[in-house]
Structures are given as C-alpha cells and as structure tokens.
Amino acid sequence: MIDPDGYVLSTIGSAQTLKDAKKINLVEGVRWTEEEVGTNAIGSALIDNETIMVMGAEHYAMASHQWACSAAPIRDDDGNLT
C-alpha cells in the first residue's frame, strides 16, 4: 500500500518477491514517485490518477526491468486519494 504522496506503507508477497523488491529499494518508508525513481506504476498512477501497468523496459530504472507492475488509486467517498 502506498500513501497519496507516494510513500510505501506496506508490502506483501512471497519471501523471494520481497527479497527481490528490497534489491530495488521497494520497501516500507521509501517514496516511490516518478520524481524519485522515474517511470513506474506507482508514480504514474499517482500522476495520471488512474489504473496503470508498467512492464519491463517501460520502467525508467534498469533495475526494475525484470518487473511487471500495476497500480490503482484508491479513493474515499469524496474522490480523494486515501
């Protein structure tokens, strides 16, 4: 889960996936916006305010090229990001 400012609040996955995510610094407490890490699903979803998928070399960082990632904004009843 990511907060509206792009900070990673929590991660889930298998032990191997979490280990691989740690290698690219996708860990709790890190800001994962396009400003910080370049093109990625989280940052793009925050900018475009819509669901997005970023695959392989679409990621800016070469370290993320092995990943296929999706992100979707979650909104409250008033339409604000939560």
Sequence and secondary structure as in RCSB ss.txt:
>XXXX:A:sequence
MIDPDGYVLSTIGSAQTLKDAKKINLVEGVRWTEEEVGTNAIGSALIDNETIMVMGAEHYAMASHQWACSAAPIR
DDDGNLT
>XXXX:A:secstr
 B TTSBB    S HHHHHHHHHTT  TT B SHHHHSS HHHHHHHHTS EEEEGGGSSSGGGTT EEEE   B
 TTS B 
